[in-house]
Amino acid sequence: MVVYMKIDLHFAGIFTRYPAICYSDGAKQRFDDVDFAGMDKNEFVGFIQRFANEVCINVYFCMPDVEFPYGLRV
C-alpha cells in the first residue's frame, strides 16, 4: 500500500539560538507525492541529498503536536 505523507524540507540554512531556537536563511520545499512510508532511513536520507544536492550531516524532524523547538529531534 502506498502512503503519501506531506514533508516540508528546509535546507541550506542554519539553526540559531537567539532569541529562541529557530531555523533561518534557508530554502523550503514541500513534498506531497513521494511514498516516504516505503523508504527506510538510508533511502530517505539519499532522497534528501539528491534533492538538496549536498551531503546531509544531520537530519532533524519535528514531533507532531509538539511546539517547536521542544519537538525537534535528530
All heavy atoms as a GROMACS GRO file, in nm:
protein
  606
    1MET      N    1   0.084  -0.119   0.000
    1MET     CA    2   0.000   0.000   0.000
    1MET      C    3   0.088   0.125   0.000
    1MET      O    4   0.182   0.136   0.078
    1MET     CB    5  -0.089   0.000   0.124
    1MET     CG    6  -0.184   0.115   0.129
    1MET     SD    7  -0.300   0.095   0.265
    1MET     CE    8  -0.282   0.249   0.344
    2VAL      N    9   0.060   0.216  -0.085
    2VAL     CA   10   0.134   0.341  -0.094
    2VAL      C   11   0.072   0.444  -0.001
    2VAL      O   12  -0.048   0.463   0.001
    2VAL     CB   13   0.134   0.395  -0.239
    2VAL    CG1   14   0.205   0.528  -0.248
    2VAL    CG2   15   0.198   0.294  -0.333
    3VAL      N   16   0.157   0.508   0.078
    3VAL     CA   17   0.112   0.612   0.170
    3VAL      C   18   0.191   0.739   0.139
    3VAL      O   19   0.313   0.739   0.146
    3VAL     CB   20   0.135   0.572   0.317
    3VAL    CG1   21   0.095   0.685   0.410
    3VAL    CG2   22   0.062   0.444   0.350
    4TYR      N   23   0.122   0.844   0.099
    4TYR     CA   24   0.188   0.970   0.071
    4TYR      C   25   0.176   1.061   0.193
    4TYR      O   26   0.066   1.086   0.242
    4TYR     CB   27   0.125   1.039  -0.050
    4TYR     CG   28   0.145   0.962  -0.178
    4TYR    CD1   29   0.038   0.902  -0.242
    4TYR    CD2   30   0.271   0.948  -0.234
    4TYR    CE1   31   0.056   0.831  -0.359
    4TYR    CE2   32   0.290   0.878  -0.351
    4TYR     CZ   33   0.182   0.820  -0.413
    4TYR     OH   34   0.200   0.750  -0.528
    5MET      N   35   0.291   1.106   0.243
    5MET     CA   36   0.294   1.199   0.355
    5MET      C   37   0.340   1.335   0.304
    5MET      O   38   0.416   1.342   0.208
    5MET     CB   39   0.391   1.151   0.462
    5MET     CG   40   0.354   1.019   0.525
    5MET     SD   41   0.472   0.971   0.651
    5MET     CE   42   0.608   0.915   0.550
    6LYS      N   43   0.297   1.440   0.369
    6LYS     CA   44   0.348   1.573   0.335
    6LYS      C   45   0.473   1.598   0.418
    6LYS      O   46   0.472   1.587   0.539
    6LYS     CB   47   0.244   1.680   0.364
    6LYS     CG   48   0.129   1.676   0.268
    6LYS     CD   49   0.034   1.789   0.291
    6LYS     CE   50  -0.080   1.777   0.191
    6LYS     NZ   51  -0.179   1.882   0.209
    7ILE      N   52   0.582   1.631   0.348
    7ILE     CA   53   0.709   1.658   0.412
    7ILE      C   54   0.754   1.798   0.371
    7ILE      O   55   0.761   1.829   0.252
    7ILE     CB   56   0.817   1.556   0.368
    7ILE    CG1   57   0.775   1.414   0.398
    7ILE    CG2   58   0.952   1.591   0.428
    7ILE    CD1   59   0.777   1.376   0.542
    8ASP      N   60   0.782   1.883   0.470
    8ASP     CA   61   0.841   2.014   0.442
    8ASP      C   62   0.990   2.002   0.466
    8ASP      O   63   1.034   1.976   0.579
    8ASP     CB   64   0.782   2.122   0.533
    8ASP     CG   65   0.639   2.155   0.498
    8ASP    OD1   66   0.604   2.146   0.379
    8ASP    OD2   67   0.562   2.190   0.589
    9LEU      N   68   1.068   2.019   0.362
    9LEU     CA   69   1.213   2.007   0.369
    9LEU      C   70   1.273   2.147   0.374
    9LEU      O   71   1.250   2.228   0.286
    9LEU     CB   72   1.265   1.931   0.246
    9LEU     CG   73   1.416   1.918   0.232
    9LEU    CD1   74   1.474   1.839   0.349
    9LEU    CD2   75   1.449   1.850   0.100
   10HIS      N   76   1.347   2.175   0.480
   10HIS     CA   77   1.418   2.302   0.496
   10HIS      C   78   1.567   2.270   0.486
   10HIS      O   79   1.616   2.181   0.556
   10HIS     CB   80   1.390   2.365   0.632
   10HIS     CG   81   1.246   2.395   0.654
   10HIS    ND1   82   1.194   2.520   0.635
   10HIS    CD2   83   1.143   2.317   0.692
   10HIS    CE1   84   1.064   2.517   0.662
   10HIS    NE2   85   1.031   2.395   0.696
   11PHE      N   86   1.640   2.340   0.401
   11PHE     CA   87   1.782   2.310   0.383
   11PHE      C   88   1.859   2.435   0.345
   11PHE      O   89   1.800   2.538   0.312
   11PHE     CB   90   1.801   2.199   0.278
   11PHE     CG   91   1.750   2.234   0.141
   11PHE    CD1   92   1.837   2.279   0.044
   11PHE    CD2   93   1.616   2.222   0.110
   11PHE    CE1   94   1.791   2.312  -0.082
   11PHE    CE2   95   1.569   2.253  -0.016
   11PHE     CZ   96   1.657   2.299  -0.112
   12ALA      N   97   1.991   2.425   0.353
   12ALA     CA   98   2.083   2.534   0.318
   12ALA      C   99   2.068   2.654   0.412
   12ALA      O  100   2.099   2.766   0.375
   12ALA     CB  101   2.066   2.576   0.172
   13GLY      N  102   2.023   2.629   0.533
   13GLY     CA  103   2.011   2.735   0.633
   13GLY      C  104   2.086   2.696   0.758
   13GLY      O  105   2.167   2.604   0.758
   14ILE      N  106   2.060   2.767   0.866
   14ILE     CA  107   2.127   2.740   0.992
   14ILE      C  108   2.029   2.747   1.109
   14ILE      O  109   1.927   2.816   1.101
   14ILE     CB  110   2.243   2.839   1.018
   14ILE    CG1  111   2.190   2.984   1.021
   14ILE    CG2  112   2.354   2.823   0.917
   14ILE    CD1  113   2.293   3.084   1.068
   15PHE      N  114   2.061   2.675   1.216
   15PHE     CA  115   1.988   2.688   1.341
   15PHE      C  116   2.054   2.798   1.422
   15PHE      O  117   2.177   2.803   1.431
   15PHE     CB  118   1.991   2.558   1.423
   15PHE     CG  119   1.896   2.453   1.375
   15PHE    CD1  120   1.941   2.345   1.303
   15PHE    CD2  121   1.760   2.463   1.402
   15PHE    CE1  122   1.853   2.247   1.259
   15PHE    CE2  123   1.672   2.367   1.359
   15PHE     CZ  124   1.718   2.259   1.287
   16THR      N  125   1.974   2.888   1.477
   16THR     CA  126   2.026   2.993   1.564
   16THR      C  127   1.962   2.980   1.701
   16THR      O  128   1.852   2.926   1.714
   16THR     CB  129   1.998   3.132   1.507
   16THR    OG1  130   1.857   3.149   1.491
   16THR    CG2  131   2.066   3.152   1.373
   17ARG      N  132   2.027   3.028   1.802
   17ARG     CA  133   1.977   3.017   1.940
   17ARG      C  134   1.916   3.148   1.991
   17ARG      O  135   1.861   3.150   2.100
   17ARG     CB  136   2.089   2.974   2.035
   17ARG     CG  137   2.135   2.835   2.012
   17ARG     CD  138   2.240   2.799   2.115
   17ARG     NE  139   2.285   2.665   2.096
   17ARG     CZ  140   2.255   2.566   2.177
   17ARG    NH1  141   2.182   2.586   2.282
   17ARG    NH2  142   2.299   2.445   2.152
   18TYR      N  143   1.933   3.257   1.920
   18TYR     CA  144   1.886   3.384   1.973
   18TYR      C  145   1.780   3.442   1.882
   18TYR      O  146   1.802   3.445   1.760
   18TYR     CB  147   2.002   3.483   1.986
   18TYR     CG  148   1.961   3.613   2.045
   18TYR    CD1  149   1.940   3.624   2.181
   18TYR    CD2  150   1.939   3.724   1.965
   18TYR    CE1  151   1.900   3.745   2.236
   18TYR    CE2  152   1.898   3.843   2.019
   18TYR     CZ  153   1.880   3.853   2.155
   18TYR     OH  154   1.838   3.970   2.209
   19PRO      N  155   1.670   3.487   1.927
   19PRO     CA  156   1.626   3.492   2.067
   19PRO      C  157   1.575   3.356   2.116
   19PRO      O  158   1.571   3.330   2.234
   19PRO     CB  159   1.514   3.595   2.067
   19PRO     CG  160   1.457   3.589   1.928
   19PRO     CD  161   1.573   3.553   1.838
   20ALA      N  162   1.535   3.271   2.026
   20ALA     CA  163   1.495   3.134   2.061
   20ALA      C  164   1.546   3.046   1.948
   20ALA      O  165   1.580   3.095   1.840
   20ALA     CB  166   1.344   3.123   2.073
   21ILE      N  167   1.551   2.916   1.968
   21ILE     CA  168   1.599   2.827   1.863
   21ILE      C  169   1.507   2.838   1.743
   21ILE      O  170   1.385   2.823   1.753
   21ILE     CB  171   1.606   2.682   1.911
   21ILE    CG1  172   1.711   2.669   2.020
   21ILE    CG2  173   1.640   2.589   1.795
   21ILE    CD1  174   1.716   2.532   2.083
   22CYS      N  175   1.566   2.869   1.628
   22CYS     CA  176   1.490   2.876   1.504
   22CYS      C  177   1.582   2.841   1.387
   22CYS      O  178   1.703   2.838   1.402
   22CYS     CB  179   1.426   3.013   1.485
   22CYS     SG  180   1.543   3.146   1.461
   23TYR      N  181   1.523   2.813   1.273
   23TYR     CA  182   1.597   2.780   1.152
   23TYR      C  183   1.578   2.895   1.055
   23TYR      O  184   1.465   2.937   1.030
   23TYR     CB  185   1.543   2.650   1.092
   23TYR     CG  186   1.626   2.597   0.979
   23TYR    CD1  187   1.742   2.527   1.004
   23TYR    CD2  188   1.589   2.616   0.847
   23TYR    CE1  189   1.820   2.478   0.900
   23TYR    CE2  190   1.665   2.567   0.743
   23TYR     CZ  191   1.781   2.498   0.770
   23TYR     OH  192   1.857   2.450   0.668
   24SER      N  193   1.688   2.949   1.003
   24SER     CA  194   1.674   3.066   0.918
   24SER      C  195   1.769   3.062   0.799
   24SER      O  196   1.862   2.981   0.795
   24SER     CB  197   1.698   3.193   1.000
   24SER     OG  198   1.829   3.191   1.055
   25ASP      N  199   1.743   3.152   0.706
   25ASP     CA  200   1.827   3.173   0.587
   25ASP      C  201   1.839   3.050   0.498
   25ASP      O  202   1.941   3.029   0.435
   25ASP     CB  203   1.967   3.220   0.627
   25ASP     CG  204   1.965   3.354   0.697
   25ASP    OD1  205   1.872   3.432   0.670
   25ASP    OD2  206   2.054   3.379   0.778
   26GLY      N  207   1.737   2.969   0.491
   26GLY     CA  208   1.744   2.851   0.406
   26GLY      C  209   1.635   2.848   0.301
   26GLY      O  210   1.559   2.942   0.285
   27ALA      N  211   1.630   2.738   0.232
   27ALA     CA  212   1.528   2.714   0.131
   27ALA      C  213   1.425   2.615   0.187
   27ALA      O  214   1.455   2.539   0.279
   27ALA     CB  215   1.591   2.658   0.005
   28LYS      N  216   1.306   2.615   0.132
   28LYS     CA  217   1.200   2.526   0.177
   28LYS      C  218   1.132   2.465   0.055
   28LYS      O  219   1.109   2.534  -0.044
   28LYS     CB  220   1.098   2.602   0.260
   28LYS     CG  221   0.982   2.518   0.307
   28LYS     CD  222   0.884   2.602   0.388
   28LYS     CE  223   0.761   2.522   0.425
   28LYS     NZ  224   0.662   2.602   0.496
   29GLN      N  225   1.104   2.337   0.066
   29GLN     CA  226   1.031   2.267  -0.040
   29GLN      C  227   0.934   2.169   0.025
   29GLN      O  228   0.972   2.099   0.117
   29GLN     CB  229   1.128   2.191  -0.130
   29GLN     CG  230   1.063   2.106  -0.236
   29GLN     CD  231   0.993   2.189  -0.342
   29GLN    OE1  232   1.046   2.288  -0.388
   29GLN    NE2  233   0.875   2.148  -0.381
   30ARG      N  234   0.811   2.167  -0.022
   30ARG     CA  235   0.712   2.071   0.028
   30ARG      C  236   0.698   1.957  -0.072
   30ARG      O  237   0.686   1.978  -0.191
   30ARG     CB  238   0.577   2.136   0.049
   30ARG     CG  239   0.470   2.031   0.085
   30ARG     CD  240   0.343   2.093   0.130
   30ARG     NE  241   0.363   2.129   0.269
   30ARG     CZ  242   0.270   2.182   0.346
   30ARG    NH1  243   0.152   2.209   0.298
   30ARG    NH2  244   0.295   2.212   0.471
   31PHE      N  245   0.701   1.836  -0.019
   31PHE     CA  246   0.678   1.716  -0.098
   31PHE      C  247   0.549   1.652  -0.050
   31PHE      O  248   0.532   1.632   0.070
   31PHE     CB  249   0.792   1.614  -0.082
   31PHE     CG  250   0.922   1.664  -0.134
   31PHE    CD1  251   1.016   1.720  -0.048
   31PHE    CD2  252   0.952   1.658  -0.269
   31PHE    CE1  253   1.137   1.766  -0.096
   31PHE    CE2  254   1.073   1.703  -0.317
   31PHE     CZ  255   1.166   1.757  -0.230
   32ASP      N  256   0.459   1.622  -0.141
   32ASP     CA  257   0.336   1.554  -0.101
   32ASP      C  258   0.300   1.442  -0.197
   32ASP      O  259   0.192   1.386  -0.192
   32ASP     CB  260   0.219   1.651  -0.087
   32ASP     CG  261   0.194   1.734  -0.212
   32ASP    OD1  262   0.258   1.707  -0.315
   32ASP    OD2  263   0.110   1.824  -0.205
   33ASP      N  264   0.396   1.404  -0.282
   33ASP     CA  265   0.368   1.299  -0.379
   33ASP      C  266   0.476   1.190  -0.382
   33ASP      O  267   0.495   1.124  -0.482
   33ASP     CB  268   0.351   1.359  -0.519
   33ASP     CG  269   0.474   1.436  -0.564
   33ASP    OD1  270   0.567   1.456  -0.483
   33ASP    OD2  271   0.478   1.477  -0.681
   34VAL      N  272   0.549   1.174  -0.271
   34VAL     CA  273   0.654   1.072  -0.261
   34VAL      C  274   0.613   0.974  -0.153
   34VAL      O  275   0.565   1.013  -0.046
   34VAL     CB  276   0.790   1.137  -0.226
   34VAL    CG1  277   0.897   1.030  -0.210
   34VAL    CG2  278   0.830   1.238  -0.332
   35ASP      N  279   0.632   0.845  -0.179
   35ASP     CA  280   0.596   0.741  -0.083
   35ASP      C  281   0.706   0.727   0.022
   35ASP      O  282   0.788   0.636   0.019
   35ASP     CB  283   0.573   0.608  -0.154
   35ASP     CG  284   0.532   0.497  -0.058
   35ASP    OD1  285   0.490   0.527   0.055
   35ASP    OD2  286   0.541   0.380  -0.098
   36PHE      N  287   0.712   0.822   0.116
   36PHE     CA  288   0.813   0.818   0.221
   36PHE      C  289   0.794   0.698   0.313
   36PHE      O  290   0.892   0.647   0.368
   36PHE     CB  291   0.811   0.947   0.302
   36PHE     CG  292   0.862   1.066   0.227
   36PHE    CD1  293   0.774   1.162   0.180
   36PHE    CD2  294   0.997   1.082   0.201
   36PHE    CE1  295   0.820   1.273   0.110
   36PHE    CE2  296   1.044   1.192   0.130
   36PHE     CZ  297   0.955   1.288   0.086
   37ALA      N  298   0.673   0.653   0.331
   37ALA     CA  299   0.648   0.538   0.418
   37ALA      C  300   0.714   0.412   0.363
   37ALA      O  301   0.745   0.320   0.438
   37ALA     CB  302   0.498   0.516   0.436
   38GLY      N  303   0.737   0.406   0.233
   38GLY     CA  304   0.801   0.290   0.172
   38GLY      C  305   0.953   0.295   0.175
   38GLY      O  306   1.019   0.207   0.123
   39MET      N  307   1.010   0.400   0.237
   39MET     CA  308   1.156   0.417   0.241
   39MET      C  309   1.210   0.381   0.379
   39MET      O  310   1.146   0.408   0.480
   39MET     CB  311   1.195   0.563   0.214
   39MET     CG  312   1.166   0.613   0.078
   39MET     SD  313   1.227   0.784   0.065
   39MET     CE  314   1.160   0.828  -0.093
   40ASP      N  315   1.331   0.324   0.380
   40ASP     CA  316   1.399   0.310   0.509
   40ASP      C  317   1.480   0.438   0.532
   40ASP      O  318   1.479   0.530   0.449
   40ASP     CB  319   1.486   0.184   0.514
   40ASP     CG  320   1.602   0.186   0.415
   40ASP    OD1  321   1.639   0.294   0.364
   40ASP    OD2  322   1.658   0.077   0.390
   41LYS      N  323   1.552   0.445   0.644
   41LYS     CA  324   1.625   0.567   0.680
   41LYS      C  325   1.727   0.605   0.573
   41LYS      O  326   1.737   0.722   0.536
   41LYS     CB  327   1.694   0.548   0.814
   41LYS     CG  328   1.776   0.665   0.857
   41LYS     CD  329   1.856   0.634   0.983
   41LYS     CE  330   1.961   0.739   1.004
   41LYS     NZ  331   2.094   0.686   1.007
   42ASN      N  332   1.804   0.509   0.524
   42ASN     CA  333   1.908   0.539   0.426
   42ASN      C  334   1.849   0.587   0.293
   42ASN      O  335   1.903   0.678   0.230
   42ASN     CB  336   1.997   0.417   0.403
   42ASN     CG  337   2.080   0.385   0.524
   42ASN    OD1  338   2.115   0.473   0.604
   42ASN    ND2  339   2.112   0.259   0.542
   43GLU      N  340   1.738   0.530   0.251
   43GLU     CA  341   1.671   0.574   0.128
   43GLU      C  342   1.618   0.717   0.145
   43GLU      O  343   1.625   0.798   0.053
   43GLU     CB  344   1.558   0.480   0.090
   43GLU     CG  345   1.605   0.344   0.046
   43GLU     CD  346   1.492   0.244   0.031
   43GLU    OE1  347   1.393   0.251   0.109
   43GLU    OE2  348   1.502   0.159  -0.059
   44PHE      N  349   1.563   0.746   0.263
   44PHE     CA  350   1.511   0.880   0.292
   44PHE      C  351   1.624   0.983   0.287
   44PHE      O  352   1.612   1.087   0.222
   44PHE     CB  353   1.442   0.881   0.428
   44PHE     CG  354   1.390   1.016   0.467
   44PHE    CD1  355   1.278   1.069   0.406
   44PHE    CD2  356   1.453   1.091   0.566
   44PHE    CE1  357   1.229   1.194   0.442
   44PHE    CE2  358   1.406   1.216   0.602
   44PHE     CZ  359   1.293   1.267   0.540
   45VAL      N  360   1.736   0.955   0.354
   45VAL     CA  361   1.849   1.047   0.353
   45VAL      C  362   1.903   1.062   0.211
   45VAL      O  363   1.936   1.173   0.168
   45VAL     CB  364   1.959   1.000   0.451
   45VAL    CG1  365   2.087   1.082   0.434
   45VAL    CG2  366   1.910   1.008   0.594
   46GLY      N  367   1.910   0.953   0.135
   46GLY     CA  368   1.955   0.961  -0.004
   46GLY      C  369   1.865   1.050  -0.088
   46GLY      O  370   1.913   1.128  -0.171
   47PHE      N  371   1.733   1.041  -0.067
   47PHE     CA  372   1.638   1.126  -0.139
   47PHE      C  373   1.665   1.272  -0.107
   47PHE      O  374   1.672   1.357  -0.198
   47PHE     CB  375   1.494   1.089  -0.100
   47PHE     CG  376   1.391   1.180  -0.160
   47PHE    CD1  377   1.343   1.158  -0.288
   47PHE    CD2  378   1.343   1.289  -0.088
   47PHE    CE1  379   1.249   1.243  -0.343
   47PHE    CE2  380   1.249   1.374  -0.142
   47PHE     CZ  381   1.201   1.351  -0.270
   48ILE      N  382   1.683   1.304   0.020
   48ILE     CA  383   1.708   1.443   0.060
   48ILE      C  384   1.839   1.494   0.000
   48ILE      O  385   1.845   1.605  -0.050
   48ILE     CB  386   1.709   1.455   0.214
   48ILE    CG1  387   1.569   1.431   0.268
   48ILE    CG2  388   1.761   1.590   0.259
   48ILE    CD1  389   1.562   1.420   0.418
   49GLN      N  390   1.942   1.411   0.004
   49GLN     CA  391   2.072   1.452  -0.051
   49GLN      C  392   2.064   1.478  -0.200
   49GLN      O  393   2.124   1.575  -0.250
   49GLN     CB  394   2.178   1.347  -0.020
   49GLN     CG  395   2.214   1.341   0.126
   49GLN     CD  396   2.321   1.239   0.159
   49GLN    OE1  397   2.392   1.258   0.254
   49GLN    NE2  398   2.334   1.131   0.084
   50ARG      N  399   1.991   1.394  -0.273
   50ARG     CA  400   1.976   1.417  -0.417
   50ARG      C  401   1.902   1.547  -0.445
   50ARG      O  402   1.936   1.622  -0.535
   50ARG     CB  403   1.904   1.299  -0.483
   50ARG     CG  404   1.991   1.179  -0.504
   50ARG     CD  405   1.924   1.072  -0.588
   50ARG     NE  406   1.793   1.030  -0.539
   50ARG     CZ  407   1.773   0.938  -0.445
   50ARG    NH1  408   1.875   0.879  -0.387
   50ARG    NH2  409   1.651   0.905  -0.409
   51PHE      N  410   1.796   1.573  -0.367
   51PHE     CA  411   1.717   1.693  -0.390
   51PHE      C  412   1.796   1.819  -0.353
   51PHE      O  413   1.802   1.916  -0.429
   51PHE     CB  414   1.586   1.691  -0.312
   51PHE     CG  415   1.507   1.816  -0.331
   51PHE    CD1  416   1.430   1.832  -0.444
   51PHE    CD2  417   1.515   1.919  -0.240
   51PHE    CE1  418   1.360   1.951  -0.466
   51PHE    CE2  419   1.446   2.037  -0.260
   51PHE     CZ  420   1.369   2.053  -0.374
   52ALA      N  421   1.858   1.818  -0.234
   52ALA     CA  422   1.929   1.936  -0.186
   52ALA      C  423   2.066   1.952  -0.252
   52ALA      O  424   2.127   2.058  -0.240
   52ALA     CB  425   1.946   1.927  -0.034
   53ASN      N  426   2.111   1.848  -0.321
   53ASN     CA  427   2.241   1.850  -0.389
   53ASN      C  428   2.356   1.876  -0.292
   53ASN      O  429   2.449   1.950  -0.322
   53ASN     CB  430   2.242   1.951  -0.502
   53ASN     CG  431   2.352   1.921  -0.602
   53ASN    OD1  432   2.394   1.807  -0.617
   53ASN    ND2  433   2.399   2.025  -0.670
   54GLU      N  434   2.346   1.820  -0.172
   54GLU     CA  435   2.452   1.830  -0.073
   54GLU      C  436   2.441   1.712   0.023
   54GLU      O  437   2.337   1.647   0.031
   54GLU     CB  438   2.450   1.961   0.002
   54GLU     CG  439   2.322   1.989   0.078
   54GLU     CD  440   2.321   2.127   0.142
   54GLU    OE1  441   2.347   2.227   0.072
   54GLU    OE2  442   2.296   2.134   0.262
   55VAL      N  443   2.549   1.685   0.094
   55VAL     CA  444   2.552   1.574   0.189
   55VAL      C  445   2.480   1.615   0.316
   55VAL      O  446   2.498   1.726   0.366
   55VAL     CB  447   2.698   1.536   0.222
   55VAL    CG1  448   2.704   1.431   0.330
   55VAL    CG2  449   2.769   1.488   0.097
   56CYS      N  450   2.397   1.526   0.367
   56CYS     CA  451   2.326   1.551   0.493
   56CYS      C  452   2.414   1.504   0.608
   56CYS      O  453   2.446   1.386   0.618
   56CYS     CB  454   2.194   1.474   0.498
   56CYS     SG  455   2.073   1.533   0.381
   57ILE      N  456   2.452   1.595   0.694
   57ILE     CA  457   2.529   1.559   0.813
   57ILE      C  458   2.433   1.515   0.922
   57ILE      O  459   2.453   1.414   0.988
   57ILE     CB  460   2.616   1.677   0.859
   57ILE    CG1  461   2.718   1.710   0.750
   57ILE    CG2  462   2.683   1.647   0.991
   57ILE    CD1  463   2.791   1.839   0.770
   58ASN      N  464   2.327   1.590   0.941
   58ASN     CA  465   2.221   1.557   1.035
   58ASN      C  466   2.086   1.581   0.970
   58ASN      O  467   2.071   1.675   0.893
   58ASN     CB  468   2.229   1.643   1.162
   58ASN     CG  469   2.349   1.611   1.247
   58ASN    OD1  470   2.374   1.495   1.279
   58ASN    ND2  471   2.425   1.712   1.284
   59VAL      N  472   1.991   1.498   1.002
   59VAL     CA  473   1.853   1.517   0.958
   59VAL      C  474   1.770   1.535   1.083
   59VAL      O  475   1.771   1.452   1.172
   59VAL     CB  476   1.802   1.396   0.876
   59VAL    CG1  477   1.655   1.415   0.841
   59VAL    CG2  478   1.885   1.378   0.751
   60TYR      N  479   1.700   1.647   1.092
   60TYR     CA  480   1.615   1.678   1.207
   60TYR      C  481   1.470   1.666   1.165
   60TYR      O  482   1.435   1.692   1.051
   60TYR     CB  483   1.641   1.820   1.256
   60TYR     CG  484   1.779   1.842   1.312
   60TYR    CD1  485   1.884   1.877   1.229
   60TYR    CD2  486   1.803   1.829   1.448
   60TYR    CE1  487   2.012   1.898   1.280
   60TYR    CE2  488   1.929   1.850   1.499
   60TYR     CZ  489   2.033   1.885   1.415
   60TYR     OH  490   2.158   1.905   1.466
   61PHE      N  491   1.384   1.630   1.259
   61PHE     CA  492   1.241   1.629   1.233
   61PHE      C  493   1.170   1.681   1.356
   61PHE      O  494   1.226   1.681   1.466
   61PHE     CB  495   1.191   1.488   1.196
   61PHE     CG  496   1.200   1.387   1.307
   61PHE    CD1  497   1.090   1.362   1.387
   61PHE    CD2  498   1.317   1.318   1.330
   61PHE    CE1  499   1.097   1.269   1.490
   61PHE    CE2  500   1.325   1.225   1.432
   61PHE     CZ  501   1.216   1.200   1.512
   62CYS      N  502   1.048   1.727   1.337
   62CYS     CA  503   0.966   1.777   1.448
   62CYS      C  504   0.861   1.674   1.482
   62CYS      O  505   0.797   1.617   1.393
   62CYS     CB  506   0.899   1.909   1.410
   62CYS     SG  507   1.014   2.046   1.405
   63MET      N  508   0.844   1.652   1.610
   63MET     CA  509   0.741   1.560   1.658
   63MET      C  510   0.604   1.624   1.635
   63MET      O  511   0.587   1.745   1.657
   63MET     CB  512   0.759   1.532   1.807
   63MET     CG  513   0.892   1.466   1.842
   63MET     SD  514   0.906   1.300   1.778
   63MET     CE  515   0.782   1.218   1.873
   64PRO      N  516   0.508   1.545   1.588
   64PRO     CA  517   0.374   1.601   1.566
   64PRO      C  518   0.312   1.650   1.697
   64PRO      O  519   0.332   1.589   1.802
   64PRO     CB  520   0.294   1.483   1.510
   64PRO     CG  521   0.390   1.374   1.482
   64PRO     CD  522   0.517   1.405   1.554
   65ASP      N  523   0.242   1.759   1.689
   65ASP     CA  524   0.168   1.816   1.802
   65ASP      C  525   0.256   1.860   1.918
   65ASP      O  526   0.209   1.874   2.030
   65ASP     CB  527   0.061   1.718   1.853
   65ASP     CG  528  -0.037   1.681   1.744
   65ASP    OD1  529  -0.071   1.770   1.662
   65ASP    OD2  530  -0.079   1.564   1.738
   66VAL      N  531   0.388   1.882   1.894
   66VAL     CA  532   0.477   1.935   1.996
   66VAL      C  533   0.535   2.065   1.941
   66VAL      O  534   0.590   2.068   1.832
   66VAL     CB  535   0.591   1.836   2.030
   66VAL    CG1  536   0.681   1.895   2.138
   66VAL    CG2  537   0.535   1.702   2.075
   67GLU      N  538   0.523   2.171   2.017
   67GLU     CA  539   0.565   2.303   1.972
   67GLU      C  540   0.716   2.308   1.946
   67GLU      O  541   0.796   2.250   2.020
   67GLU     CB  542   0.528   2.406   2.080
   67GLU     CG  543   0.551   2.548   2.039
   67GLU     CD  544   0.505   2.645   2.147
   67GLU    OE1  545   0.401   2.618   2.210
   67GLU    OE2  546   0.573   2.746   2.167
   68PHE      N  547   0.756   2.375   1.837
   68PHE     CA  548   0.898   2.394   1.806
   68PHE      C  549   0.957   2.489   1.907
   68PHE      O  550   0.892   2.586   1.944
   68PHE     CB  551   0.910   2.453   1.664
   68PHE     CG  552   1.052   2.470   1.618
   68PHE    CD1  553   1.120   2.362   1.564
   68PHE    CD2  554   1.116   2.590   1.630
   68PHE    CE1  555   1.252   2.375   1.522
   68PHE    CE2  556   1.246   2.605   1.588
   68PHE     CZ  557   1.314   2.498   1.535
   69PRO      N  558   1.072   2.471   1.963
   69PRO     CA  559   1.172   2.369   1.931
   69PRO      C  560   1.165   2.245   2.018
   69PRO      O  561   1.247   2.156   2.004
   69PRO     CB  562   1.304   2.444   1.957
   69PRO     CG  563   1.273   2.529   2.074
   69PRO     CD  564   1.128   2.573   2.053
   70TYR      N  565   1.065   2.234   2.107
   70TYR     CA  566   1.060   2.122   2.201
   70TYR      C  567   1.041   1.988   2.131
   70TYR      O  568   1.083   1.885   2.181
   70TYR     CB  569   0.950   2.146   2.304
   70TYR     CG  570   0.969   2.277   2.377
   70TYR    CD1  571   0.881   2.383   2.354
   70TYR    CD2  572   1.076   2.297   2.462
   70TYR    CE1  573   0.900   2.505   2.417
   70TYR    CE2  574   1.095   2.420   2.526
   70TYR     CZ  575   1.006   2.522   2.502
   70TYR     OH  576   1.026   2.643   2.564
   71GLY      N  577   0.981   1.989   2.014
   71GLY     CA  578   0.959   1.865   1.941
   71GLY      C  579   1.067   1.831   1.841
   71GLY      O  580   1.057   1.734   1.768
   72LEU      N  581   1.175   1.911   1.838
   72LEU     CA  582   1.283   1.892   1.742
   72LEU      C  583   1.369   1.772   1.783
   72LEU      O  584   1.413   1.762   1.896
   72LEU     CB  585   1.369   2.017   1.732
   72LEU     CG  586   1.474   2.021   1.622
   72LEU    CD1  587   1.407   2.017   1.486
   72LEU    CD2  588   1.557   2.147   1.636
   73ARG      N  589   1.391   1.680   1.689
   73ARG     CA  590   1.471   1.560   1.715
   73ARG      C  591   1.568   1.536   1.600
   73ARG      O  592   1.538   1.568   1.486
   73ARG     CB  593   1.380   1.436   1.726
   73ARG     CG  594   1.275   1.444   1.834
   73ARG     CD  595   1.338   1.430   1.971
   73ARG     NE  596   1.237   1.423   2.075
   73ARG     CZ  597   1.191   1.527   2.143
   73ARG    NH1  598   1.234   1.647   2.117
   73ARG    NH2  599   1.100   1.512   2.237
   74VAL      N  600   1.684   1.477   1.633
   74VAL     CA  601   1.779   1.436   1.528
   74VAL      C  602   1.731   1.305   1.471
   74VAL      O  603   1.690   1.215   1.541
   74VAL     CB  604   1.921   1.419   1.586
   74VAL    CG1  605   2.016   1.369   1.478
   74VAL    CG2  606   1.973   1.548   1.644
   0.00000   0.00000   0.00000
